[in-house]
C-alpha cells in the first residue's frame, strides 16, 4: 500500500485527521500574525491609501483629513470667508448645544470615526455641518490621487448629498487659512 509518511498514523483516516489539524494550525498562525501586524504597524500602513491631506469642498472650505487612532477624521482648515460681518472669526452659532456656539469654526473637527472598509473606501463615520448645526452619517471613496467623493446622509445612503473634494495646498487660495 505504499510508505506511510505520517509517523504514528496507521490508516488513511488518521492521516486525513492529521492533515486537517495541520491546516487548522496554519490558519490560526496566519490569523495570529495578521492580528499582531494590525496591532504593531501604524494605522496608515494597515489601511493603505489613507488620503491624509487638505481637501477643498465647493471652493468654500478646506478640510484636513488625518488619521485618528486608525480611523479617518477631518478638521476645518480654510474658509473662503473666515470672518463674519463684524470682522470676528466665524463661530459655531447654529450648534444645537448652546454651550458650543461660541467656539471658532476654524480648526473644528467636522468628520470623525470613518472606518476603512476596503482599499480607498471608508464608512460608518459622522459629519457635523456647522451651517445647519446637524450631524450626518458619512462615507467616502478615494477615487483618484487628487479626488475624494463623500456621501452625507441621514438614515439611508439614498437620501443625502454627494460632494467631491479636491486635493489642495495651504496658501493656494485666499487668506482664510487657520
MARBA-3410 file (N, C-alpha, C, O; in Angstrom, 1 decimal):
178
0.8,-1.2,0.0,0.0,0.0,0.0,0.8,1.3,0.0,0.2,2.3,0.0 ~ 2.1,1.3,0.0,2.9,2.5,-0.1,3.4,2.8,1.3,3.0,2.3,2.3 ~ 4.4,3.7,1.3,5.1,4.1,2.5,4.2,5.2,3.2,3.8,6.1,2.6 ~ 4.0,5.0,4.5,3.3,5.9,5.4,4.2,7.1,5.7,5.2,6.9,6.4 ~ 3.8,8.3,5.3,4.7,9.5,5.5,4.4,10.1,6.9,5.2,11.0,7.3
3.3,9.8,7.5,3.0,10.4,8.8,3.3,9.4,9.9,2.6,8.4,10.1 ~ 4.3,9.7,10.6,4.8,8.8,11.7,3.7,8.6,12.7,3.1,9.6,13.2 ~ 3.4,7.4,13.1,2.4,7.1,14.1,1.0,7.0,13.5,0.1,6.5,14.2 ~ 0.8,7.4,12.2,-0.5,7.2,11.6,-0.6,5.8,11.0,0.3,5.4,10.3 ~ -1.7,5.1,11.4,-1.8,3.7,11.0,-2.8,3.5,9.8,-2.7,2.4,9.2
-3.6,4.5,9.6,-4.6,4.3,8.5,-4.9,5.6,7.8,-4.4,6.7,8.2 ~ -5.6,5.5,6.7,-6.0,6.7,5.9,-6.8,7.7,6.7,-6.6,8.9,6.5 ~ -7.6,7.3,7.6,-8.5,8.2,8.4,-7.6,9.0,9.3,-7.8,10.2,9.5 ~ -6.6,8.4,9.9,-5.7,9.1,10.8,-4.9,10.2,10.0,-4.6,11.3,10.5 ~ -4.5,9.8,8.8,-3.7,10.7,8.0,-4.5,12.0,7.7,-4.0,13.1,7.8
-5.8,11.8,7.3,-6.7,12.9,7.0,-6.9,13.8,8.2,-6.9,15.0,8.1 ~ -7.0,13.2,9.4,-7.2,13.9,10.6,-6.0,14.8,10.9,-6.1,15.9,11.3 ~ -4.8,14.2,10.8,-3.5,14.9,11.0,-3.4,16.1,10.0,-2.9,17.1,10.4 ~ -3.7,15.8,8.7,-3.6,16.9,7.7,-4.6,18.0,8.0,-4.2,19.2,7.9 ~ -5.8,17.7,8.5,-6.8,18.7,8.9,-6.3,19.5,10.0,-6.5,20.7,10.1
-5.7,18.9,11.0,-5.1,19.6,12.2,-4.0,20.5,11.8,-3.9,21.6,12.3 ~ -3.2,20.0,10.8,-2.1,20.9,10.4,-2.6,22.1,9.6,-2.1,23.2,9.9 ~ -3.6,21.9,8.8,-4.2,23.1,8.1,-4.8,24.1,9.1,-4.6,25.3,8.9 ~ -5.5,23.6,10.1,-6.1,24.4,11.1,-5.0,25.2,11.9,-5.2,26.4,12.2 ~ -3.9,24.5,12.2,-2.8,25.2,12.9,-2.2,26.3,12.0,-1.9,27.4,12.6
-2.1,26.1,10.7,-1.6,27.2,9.8,-2.5,28.3,9.8,-2.1,29.5,9.8 ~ -3.9,28.1,9.7,-4.8,29.2,9.7,-4.8,30.0,11.0,-4.8,31.2,10.9 ~ -4.6,29.3,12.1,-4.5,30.0,13.4,-3.2,30.9,13.4,-3.3,32.0,13.9 ~ -2.2,30.3,12.9,-0.9,31.1,12.9,-1.0,32.3,12.0,-0.5,33.4,12.3 ~ -1.7,32.1,10.8,-1.8,33.3,9.9,-2.7,34.3,10.5,-2.4,35.5,10.4
-3.8,33.9,11.2,-4.7,34.9,11.8,-4.0,35.6,13.0,-4.1,36.8,13.1 ~ -3.2,34.9,13.7,-2.4,35.5,14.8,-1.4,36.5,14.3,-1.2,37.6,14.8 ~ -0.7,36.2,13.2,0.2,37.1,12.5,-0.5,38.3,12.0,0.0,39.4,12.2 ~ -1.6,38.2,11.4,-2.4,39.3,10.9,-2.8,40.2,12.0,-2.7,41.5,11.9 ~ -3.3,39.6,13.1,-3.7,40.4,14.3,-2.5,41.2,14.9,-2.6,42.3,15.2
-1.4,40.5,15.0,-0.2,41.1,15.5,0.3,42.3,14.7,0.6,43.3,15.2 ~ 0.3,42.1,13.3,0.7,43.2,12.4,-0.3,44.4,12.5,0.2,45.5,12.5 ~ -1.6,44.1,12.7,-2.6,45.2,12.8,-2.3,46.0,14.1,-2.6,47.2,14.1 ~ -1.8,45.3,15.1,-1.6,46.0,16.4,-0.3,46.7,16.4,-0.1,47.8,17.1 ~ 0.7,46.2,15.7,2.1,46.8,15.7,2.3,47.8,14.7,3.0,48.8,14.9
1.8,47.6,13.5,2.1,48.6,12.4,1.3,49.8,12.6,0.2,49.8,13.2 ~ 1.8,51.0,12.1,1.0,52.2,12.2,-0.3,52.1,11.4,-0.3,51.4,10.4 ~ -1.4,52.7,11.9,-2.7,52.6,11.2,-2.6,52.9,9.7,-3.3,52.3,8.9 ~ -1.8,53.9,9.4,-1.7,54.3,8.0,-1.2,53.2,7.1,-1.5,53.1,5.9 ~ -0.4,52.3,7.7,0.1,51.1,6.9,-0.9,50.0,6.8,-1.0,49.3,5.8
-1.7,49.8,7.9,-2.7,48.8,7.9,-3.8,49.1,6.9,-4.2,48.2,6.1 ~ -4.2,50.4,6.8,-5.2,50.8,5.8,-4.6,51.6,4.8,-4.8,52.9,4.8 ~ -3.8,51.0,3.9,-3.0,51.8,2.9,-3.9,52.6,2.1,-5.1,52.3,1.9 ~ -3.4,53.8,1.7,-4.1,54.7,0.8,-4.9,55.7,1.6,-5.8,56.3,1.0 ~ -4.6,55.9,2.9,-5.4,56.9,3.6,-5.1,58.3,3.0,-3.9,58.7,2.9
-6.1,59.0,2.6,-5.9,60.3,1.9,-5.6,61.4,2.9,-6.3,62.5,2.9 ~ -4.6,61.3,3.7,-4.2,62.4,4.6,-3.7,63.6,3.9,-2.6,63.5,3.3 ~ -4.4,64.6,3.9,-4.0,65.9,3.2,-5.1,66.9,3.4,-6.0,66.7,4.2 ~ -5.0,68.0,2.6,-6.0,69.0,2.6,-6.9,68.9,1.4,-6.4,68.6,0.3 ~ -8.2,69.0,1.6,-9.2,68.8,0.6,-10.2,69.9,0.6,-10.8,70.3,1.6
-10.4,70.6,-0.6,-11.3,71.7,-0.7,-12.7,71.2,-1.2,-12.8,70.4,-2.1 ~ -13.7,71.8,-0.6,-15.1,71.5,-0.9,-15.8,72.7,-1.5,-15.9,73.7,-0.8 ~ -16.3,72.5,-2.7,-17.1,73.6,-3.3,-16.4,75.0,-3.4,-17.0,76.0,-3.6 ~ -15.1,75.0,-3.2,-14.4,76.3,-3.3,-14.7,77.2,-2.1,-14.3,78.3,-2.0 ~ -15.4,76.6,-1.1,-15.8,77.4,0.1,-15.1,77.1,1.4,-15.0,77.9,2.3
-14.6,75.8,1.5,-13.9,75.4,2.7,-12.9,74.3,2.4,-13.1,73.6,1.4 ~ -11.9,74.2,3.2,-10.9,73.1,3.1,-10.9,72.3,4.4,-10.9,72.9,5.5 ~ -10.8,71.0,4.2,-10.8,70.1,5.4,-9.5,69.3,5.4,-9.1,68.8,4.3 ~ -8.9,69.2,6.5,-7.6,68.4,6.6,-8.1,67.0,7.1,-8.6,66.8,8.2 ~ -7.8,66.0,6.2,-8.2,64.6,6.6,-6.9,64.1,7.2,-5.8,64.2,6.7
-7.1,63.4,8.4,-6.0,62.8,9.1,-6.4,61.5,9.8,-7.6,61.3,10.0 ~ -5.4,60.8,10.2,-5.6,59.5,10.9,-5.8,59.8,12.4,-5.0,60.5,13.0 ~ -6.9,59.3,12.9,-7.2,59.5,14.4,-7.4,58.1,15.0,-8.5,57.6,14.9 ~ -6.4,57.5,15.5,-6.4,56.1,16.1,-6.9,55.1,15.1,-7.8,54.3,15.5 ~ -6.4,55.1,13.9,-6.8,54.1,12.9,-8.0,54.4,12.1,-8.4,53.6,11.3
-8.7,55.5,12.5,-9.9,55.9,11.7,-9.6,57.2,11.0,-8.5,57.8,11.2 ~ -10.5,57.7,10.1,-10.3,58.9,9.5,-11.1,60.0,10.2,-12.2,59.8,10.6 ~ -10.5,61.2,10.3,-11.1,62.3,10.8,-10.8,63.5,10.0,-9.9,63.4,9.1 ~ -11.5,64.6,10.1,-11.2,65.8,9.3,-11.6,67.1,10.1,-12.6,67.1,10.8 ~ -10.7,68.1,10.0,-10.9,69.3,10.7,-10.9,70.5,9.7,-10.2,70.4,8.7
-11.7,71.5,10.0,-11.8,72.7,9.1,-10.4,73.4,9.2,-10.0,73.9,10.2 ~ -9.8,73.7,8.0,-8.5,74.3,7.9,-8.5,75.6,7.1,-7.6,76.4,7.2 ~ -9.6,75.8,6.3,-9.7,77.0,5.5,-11.1,77.4,5.2,-11.9,76.4,5.0 ~ -11.5,78.6,5.2,-12.8,79.1,4.9,-12.6,80.2,3.9,-11.8,81.1,4.0 ~ -13.5,80.2,2.8,-13.4,81.3,1.8,-13.7,82.6,2.5,-13.1,83.6,2.2
-14.6,82.6,3.5,-14.9,83.9,4.2,-14.8,83.5,5.7,-15.8,83.1,6.3 ~ -13.6,83.6,6.3,-13.4,83.1,7.7,-14.0,84.1,8.8,-14.0,83.7,9.9 ~ -14.4,85.3,8.4,-14.9,86.3,9.3,-16.3,86.6,9.1,-16.8,86.6,7.9 ~ -17.0,87.0,10.1,-18.4,87.4,10.0,-18.5,88.9,9.6,-17.4,89.5,9.3 ~ -19.7,89.5,9.5,-19.8,90.9,9.0,-19.2,91.9,10.0,-18.8,93.0,9.6
-18.9,91.5,11.2,-18.3,92.4,12.2,-16.7,92.3,12.2,-16.0,93.0,12.9 ~ -16.2,91.3,11.3,-14.8,91.1,11.2,-14.3,90.1,12.2,-13.1,89.9,12.3 ~ -15.2,89.5,13.0,-14.8,88.5,14.0,-14.7,87.1,13.3,-15.4,86.9,12.3 ~ -13.9,86.2,13.9,-13.8,84.8,13.3,-15.2,84.2,13.4,-15.9,84.3,14.4 ~ -15.6,83.5,12.4,-16.9,82.8,12.4,-16.9,81.8,13.5,-15.9,81.1,13.8
-18.1,81.6,14.1,-18.3,80.7,15.3,-19.4,79.7,14.9,-20.1,79.8,13.9 ~ -19.5,78.7,15.8,-20.4,77.6,15.6,-21.8,78.0,16.1,-22.4,77.3,16.9 ~ -22.3,79.1,15.5,-23.6,79.7,16.0,-24.8,78.9,15.8,-25.8,79.1,16.5 ~ -24.8,77.9,15.0,-26.0,77.0,14.7,-26.0,75.7,15.5,-26.8,74.8,15.3 ~ -25.0,75.5,16.4,-24.9,74.3,17.1,-26.1,74.1,18.0,-26.5,75.1,18.7
-26.7,72.9,18.0,-27.9,72.7,18.9,-27.5,72.8,20.4,-28.4,73.0,21.2 ~ -26.2,72.6,20.7,-25.8,72.8,22.1,-25.3,74.2,22.3,-24.3,74.6,21.8 ~ -26.1,75.0,23.0,-25.8,76.4,23.2,-24.5,76.7,23.8,-23.9,77.7,23.6 ~ -23.9,75.7,24.6,-22.6,75.9,25.2,-21.5,75.9,24.2,-20.4,76.3,24.5 ~ -21.8,75.3,23.0,-20.7,75.2,22.0,-20.8,76.3,20.9,-20.0,76.3,20.0
-21.8,77.2,21.0,-22.0,78.1,19.9,-20.9,79.2,19.8,-20.8,79.9,18.8 ~ -20.1,79.4,20.8,-19.0,80.4,20.8,-17.7,79.8,20.3,-16.7,80.6,20.2 ~ -17.6,78.6,20.0,-16.3,78.0,19.6,-16.1,78.5,18.1,-17.0,78.5,17.3 ~ -14.8,78.7,17.8,-14.5,79.1,16.4,-14.6,78.0,15.5,-14.3,76.8,15.8 ~ -15.1,78.3,14.2,-15.2,77.2,13.2,-13.8,76.7,12.8,-13.6,75.5,12.5
-12.8,77.7,12.7,-11.5,77.3,12.2,-10.9,76.3,13.1,-10.7,76.6,14.3 ~ -10.5,75.2,12.6,-9.9,74.1,13.4,-10.9,73.1,14.0,-10.5,72.1,14.6 ~ -12.1,73.3,13.8,-13.2,72.5,14.3,-13.2,71.1,13.6,-13.1,71.0,12.4 ~ -13.3,70.0,14.4,-13.4,68.7,13.8,-14.8,68.5,13.2,-15.8,68.6,14.0 ~ -14.9,68.3,11.9,-16.2,68.1,11.3,-16.5,66.7,10.9,-17.6,66.3,10.7
-15.4,65.9,10.7,-15.6,64.5,10.3,-14.8,63.6,11.3,-13.7,63.9,11.7 ~ -15.5,62.5,11.7,-14.8,61.6,12.7,-15.4,60.2,12.5,-16.5,60.0,12.0 ~ -14.6,59.2,13.0,-15.0,57.8,13.1,-15.2,57.1,11.7,-15.9,56.1,11.7 ~ -14.6,57.5,10.7,-14.7,56.8,9.4,-13.8,55.6,9.5,-12.6,55.7,9.7 ~ -14.4,54.4,9.2,-13.7,53.1,9.3,-13.3,52.6,7.9,-14.1,52.8,7.0
-12.1,52.1,7.7,-11.8,51.6,6.4,-12.6,50.3,6.1,-12.7,49.5,7.0 ~ -13.2,50.3,4.9,-14.0,49.1,4.5,-13.4,48.4,3.3,-13.9,47.4,2.9 ~ -12.3,48.9,2.8,-11.6,48.3,1.6,-10.7,49.4,1.1,-10.7,50.5,1.6 ~ -9.9,49.0,0.1,-9.0,50.0,-0.4,-9.7,51.2,-1.0,-10.5,51.2,-1.9 ~ -9.4,52.4,-0.4,-9.9,53.7,-0.8,-11.4,53.9,-0.4,-12.0,54.8,-0.9
-11.9,53.1,0.5,-13.3,53.2,1.0,-13.4,53.3,2.5,-12.7,52.6,3.2 ~ -14.2,54.3,3.0,-14.4,54.4,4.4,-15.9,54.7,4.7,-16.5,55.4,3.9 ~ -16.4,54.1,5.7,-17.8,54.2,6.1,-18.0,54.3,7.6,-17.0,54.2,8.3 ~ -19.2,54.5,8.0,-19.6,54.5,9.4,-19.1,55.7,10.2,-19.2,55.7,11.4 ~ -18.8,56.8,9.5,-18.3,58.0,10.2,-19.4,59.0,10.3,-20.6,58.8,9.9
-19.1,60.1,10.8,-20.0,61.2,11.1,-19.5,62.5,10.5,-18.3,62.8,10.5 ~ -20.4,63.4,10.1,-20.0,64.7,9.6,-20.9,65.8,10.3,-22.2,65.7,10.3 ~ -20.3,66.8,10.9,-21.0,67.9,11.5,-21.0,69.0,10.6,-20.0,69.5,10.1 ~ -22.2,69.5,10.2,-22.4,70.7,9.3,-22.7,71.9,10.1,-23.8,72.1,10.6 ~ -21.7,72.8,10.3,-21.9,74.0,11.1,-22.9,75.0,10.5,-23.4,75.8,11.3
-23.2,74.9,9.2,-24.2,75.8,8.6,-25.6,75.5,9.1,-26.4,76.4,9.3 ~ -25.8,74.2,9.3,-27.2,73.8,9.7,-27.2,73.4,11.2,-28.3,73.4,11.8 ~ -26.0,73.0,11.7,-26.0,72.6,13.1,-26.4,71.1,13.2,-26.6,70.6,14.3 ~ -26.5,70.4,12.1,-26.9,69.0,12.1,-25.7,68.1,11.9,-24.6,68.5,11.3 ~ -25.8,66.9,12.4,-24.8,65.8,12.2,-25.3,64.7,11.3,-26.5,64.3,11.5
-24.5,64.4,10.3,-25.0,63.4,9.3,-24.0,62.2,9.3,-22.9,62.3,9.8 ~ -24.5,61.1,8.8,-23.6,59.9,8.6,-22.8,60.3,7.3,-23.2,61.1,6.5 ~ -21.6,59.7,7.2,-20.7,60.0,6.0,-20.0,58.7,5.6,-19.6,57.9,6.5 ~ -19.8,58.6,4.3,-19.0,57.6,3.7,-18.1,58.2,2.6,-18.6,59.2,2.0 ~ -16.9,57.7,2.4,-16.1,58.4,1.4,-15.4,57.3,0.5,-15.2,56.2,0.9
-15.0,57.8,-0.6,-14.3,56.9,-1.6,-13.2,57.8,-2.2,-13.4,58.9,-2.6 ~ -11.9,57.3,-2.1,-10.8,57.9,-2.7,-10.7,57.5,-4.1,-10.2,56.5,-4.5 ~ -11.3,58.4,-5.0,-11.5,58.0,-6.4,-10.2,58.2,-7.3,-10.1,57.5,-8.3 ~ -9.4,59.1,-6.9,-8.1,59.3,-7.6,-7.1,60.0,-6.6,-7.5,60.3,-5.5 ~ -5.9,60.2,-7.0,-4.9,60.7,-6.1,-5.3,62.1,-5.6,-4.9,62.6,-4.6
-6.1,62.8,-6.5,-6.4,64.2,-6.1,-7.9,64.4,-5.9,-8.4,65.5,-5.9 ~ -8.7,63.3,-5.7,-10.1,63.5,-5.5,-10.7,62.5,-4.5,-10.4,61.3,-4.6 ~ -11.6,63.0,-3.7,-12.4,62.2,-2.7,-13.8,62.5,-3.0,-14.2,63.6,-3.3 ~ -14.7,61.4,-2.9,-16.1,61.6,-3.1,-16.7,61.3,-1.7,-16.5,60.1,-1.2 ~ -17.5,62.2,-1.2,-18.1,61.9,0.2,-19.6,62.0,0.0,-20.2,62.8,-0.7
-20.3,61.0,0.7,-21.7,61.0,0.7,-22.2,61.3,2.1,-21.8,60.5,3.1 ~ -23.0,62.3,2.3,-23.5,62.7,3.6,-25.0,62.4,3.6,-25.7,62.7,2.6 ~ -25.5,61.7,4.6,-26.8,61.2,4.6,-27.4,61.0,6.0,-26.7,61.0,7.0 ~ -28.7,61.0,6.1,-29.4,60.6,7.3,-30.1,59.3,7.1,-30.9,59.2,6.1 ~ -29.9,58.3,7.9,-30.6,57.0,7.7,-30.1,56.2,6.6,-29.2,55.4,6.8
-30.6,56.4,5.4,-30.3,55.6,4.2,-29.4,56.4,3.3,-29.5,57.7,3.2 ~ -28.4,55.8,2.6,-27.5,56.5,1.7,-28.2,57.1,0.5,-27.7,58.0,-0.1 ~ -29.4,56.6,0.2,-30.1,57.1,-0.9,-30.6,58.5,-0.7,-30.8,59.3,-1.6 ~ -30.8,58.9,0.6,-31.4,60.2,0.9,-30.2,61.0,1.5,-29.9,60.9,2.7 ~ -29.6,61.8,0.7,-28.4,62.5,1.1,-27.8,63.4,0.0,-28.5,63.6,-1.0
-26.6,63.8,0.2,-25.9,64.6,-0.8,-24.5,64.1,-1.0,-23.8,63.7,0.0 ~ -24.0,64.2,-2.2,-22.7,63.7,-2.5,-21.9,65.0,-2.9,-22.3,65.8,-3.6 ~ -20.7,65.0,-2.3,-19.7,66.2,-2.6,-18.4,65.6,-3.1,-18.0,64.5,-2.6 ~ -17.8,66.3,-4.0,-16.5,65.9,-4.5,-15.5,66.9,-3.8,-15.6,68.1,-3.9 ~ -14.4,66.3,-3.2,-13.4,67.1,-2.6,-12.1,67.0,-3.4,-11.8,65.9,-3.8
-11.5,68.1,-3.6,-10.2,68.1,-4.4,-9.1,68.5,-3.6,-9.1,69.4,-2.7 ~ -8.0,67.7,-3.8,-6.7,68.0,-3.0,-6.3,69.4,-3.3,-6.3,70.0,-4.4 ~ -5.8,70.1,-2.2,-5.3,71.4,-2.3,-4.0,71.6,-1.5,-3.6,70.6,-0.8 ~ -3.4,72.7,-1.5,-2.2,73.0,-0.7,-2.5,74.3,0.1,-3.2,75.2,-0.4 ~ -1.9,74.4,1.3,-2.0,75.6,2.1,-1.5,76.8,1.3,-0.5,76.8,0.6
-2.3,77.9,1.4,-1.9,79.1,0.8,-2.2,79.2,-0.7,-1.8,80.2,-1.4 ~ -2.9,78.2,-1.3,-3.2,78.3,-2.7,-4.5,79.1,-3.0,-4.8,79.4,-4.1 ~ -5.2,79.5,-2.0,-6.4,80.3,-2.1,-6.3,81.6,-1.4,-5.2,82.1,-1.2 ~ -7.4,82.1,-0.8,-7.3,83.4,-0.1,-6.6,83.2,1.2,-6.0,82.2,1.5 ~ -6.7,84.2,2.0,-6.0,84.2,3.3,-6.9,83.6,4.5,-6.6,83.9,5.6
-7.8,82.8,4.1,-8.7,82.2,5.1,-8.2,81.0,5.8,-9.0,80.2,6.4 ~ -6.9,80.8,5.8,-6.3,79.6,6.4,-6.2,79.7,7.9,-6.0,80.7,8.5 ~ -6.5,78.6,8.6,-6.5,78.5,10.0,-5.1,78.3,10.5,-4.8,78.3,11.7
END
